[in-house]
Amino acid sequence: MKLYIGNLPYEISESELREFLADYEPIEDLHMPLDRDTGRPRGFAFVTLASREAGEQAVENLDGADCGGRAARVREAEDRPRGGGGGGHRGGGNRGGGGDYRGGGNRDGGYRDGGQRRGGGRSDDGKRYRSL
């Protein structure tokens, strides 16, 4: 059974987490995601226990238990579908990338008329112009 363990102290080590879970061995897999910038644990972990019974007992006994001075949250992990990238409706970036008229989408400034909202655009013959 796969568990989500949250509200962990950021300074907890893998060996300390294994000690917290010692009564529910064997642990088949333990993953503590790290922060990209600091390389430190992000305060939660995913643990796969060998049996469903051990997992259910861990949820029942460890949810709210003290782990390094914090009340751990222990739940059965939910599988989330792997989807494409996220993003919002307002792309952006200096080379476009989608979104509405404010977010980009063309290389000429992000507006549909090809220029800037005030003071620029294209004439009927396709040449750029700028009002003075």
C-alpha positions as CSV (number, residue, x, y, z in Angstrom):
1,M,0.0,0.0,0.0
2,K,1.3,3.4,-0.9
3,L,1.1,6.2,1.7
4,Y,1.4,9.9,1.6
5,I,3.0,11.3,4.8
6,G,2.8,15.1,5.1
7,N,3.5,17.9,7.5
8,L,7.0,16.5,8.1
9,P,9.8,18.7,9.4
10,Y,11.9,20.0,6.6
11,E,15.1,18.8,8.2
12,I,14.0,15.2,8.6
13,S,16.3,12.6,7.2
14,E,15.4,9.4,5.4
15,S,16.7,7.3,8.4
16,E,14.5,9.3,10.8
17,L,11.5,8.7,8.7
18,R,12.3,5.0,8.4
19,E,12.5,4.9,12.2
20,F,9.1,6.6,12.5
21,L,7.7,3.8,10.3
22,A,9.7,1.0,11.9
23,D,6.6,-0.9,13.2
24,Y,5.2,-1.2,9.7
25,E,8.2,-2.8,8.0
26,P,9.1,-3.9,5.4
27,I,9.2,-0.7,3.5
28,E,9.4,-1.4,-0.2
29,D,9.9,2.2,-1.4
30,L,10.4,5.6,0.2
31,H,10.5,8.8,-1.8
32,M,11.1,12.2,-0.2
33,P,10.8,14.9,-2.9
34,L,13.5,17.6,-2.7
35,D,13.1,21.3,-3.4
36,R,14.8,22.2,-6.7
37,D,16.4,25.4,-5.3
38,T,17.7,24.3,-1.9
39,G,18.0,20.5,-2.3
40,R,16.2,20.1,1.0
41,P,13.2,17.8,1.6
42,R,9.8,19.5,0.9
43,G,8.0,18.3,4.0
44,F,6.3,15.2,2.7
45,A,7.1,11.7,1.5
46,F,5.6,8.8,-0.3
47,V,6.1,5.4,1.2
48,T,5.1,2.0,-0.2
49,L,4.6,-0.7,2.5
50,A,4.6,-4.4,1.7
51,S,1.0,-5.1,2.7
52,R,-2.3,-3.3,2.7
53,E,-2.9,-4.3,6.3
54,A,0.3,-2.7,7.4
55,G,-0.6,0.5,5.5
56,E,-4.1,0.6,7.0
57,Q,-2.6,0.2,10.5
58,A,0.0,2.9,9.8
59,V,-2.8,5.3,8.7
60,E,-4.8,4.5,11.8
61,N,-2.0,4.7,14.3
62,L,0.4,7.4,12.8
63,D,-2.0,10.1,11.5
64,G,-1.5,12.9,13.9
65,A,1.4,11.3,15.7
66,D,4.4,13.3,16.6
67,C,7.2,13.2,14.1
68,G,10.1,15.5,14.8
69,G,7.9,17.9,16.7
70,R,5.1,18.1,14.2
71,A,1.8,16.2,13.8
72,A,2.3,14.0,10.8
73,R,-0.5,13.5,8.3
74,V,-0.7,10.0,7.1
75,R,-3.1,9.0,4.3
76,E,-3.3,6.5,1.5
77,A,-1.7,8.0,-1.5
78,E,-3.9,8.9,-4.4
79,D,-2.8,8.1,-7.9
80,R,-2.9,11.2,-10.1
81,P,-3.0,10.9,-13.8
82,R,0.1,12.1,-15.6
83,G,-1.0,14.8,-17.9
84,G,0.6,17.3,-20.2
85,G,2.1,20.5,-18.8
86,G,0.0,23.0,-17.1
87,G,0.0,26.7,-17.9
88,G,-2.7,29.3,-17.9
89,H,-4.6,31.0,-20.5
90,R,-2.1,33.9,-20.6
91,G,1.0,32.4,-22.1
92,G,3.6,35.1,-22.5
93,G,7.3,35.1,-23.1
94,N,9.2,37.3,-25.4
95,R,8.6,35.1,-28.4
96,G,4.9,34.6,-27.9
97,G,3.6,31.3,-26.8
98,G,-0.1,31.6,-26.7
99,G,-2.5,33.2,-24.4
100,D,-4.8,36.1,-24.9
101,Y,-3.8,39.4,-26.5
102,R,-1.9,40.4,-23.4
103,G,0.1,37.3,-23.1
104,G,1.9,37.1,-26.3
105,G,1.3,34.9,-29.3
106,N,3.2,36.9,-31.9
107,R,6.7,38.4,-32.0
108,D,5.5,42.0,-32.6
109,G,4.5,42.9,-29.1
110,G,1.8,40.5,-28.2
111,Y,-1.2,42.3,-29.6
112,R,-3.4,41.1,-32.4
113,D,-2.8,44.1,-34.6
114,G,0.9,43.3,-34.7
115,G,2.1,46.3,-32.7
116,Q,1.6,47.8,-29.4
117,R,-1.8,48.7,-28.2
118,R,-1.2,52.4,-28.5
119,G,1.1,54.0,-31.0
120,G,1.8,51.1,-33.3
121,G,0.4,48.6,-35.8
122,R,0.5,47.7,-39.4
123,S,-0.9,49.6,-42.4
124,D,-3.1,47.9,-45.0
125,D,0.0,47.2,-47.1
126,G,1.6,45.3,-44.3
127,K,4.2,47.9,-43.4
128,R,4.7,48.8,-39.8
129,Y,3.8,52.3,-38.7
130,R,4.0,54.2,-35.4
131,S,2.0,57.2,-34.5
132,L,4.0,60.2,-33.1
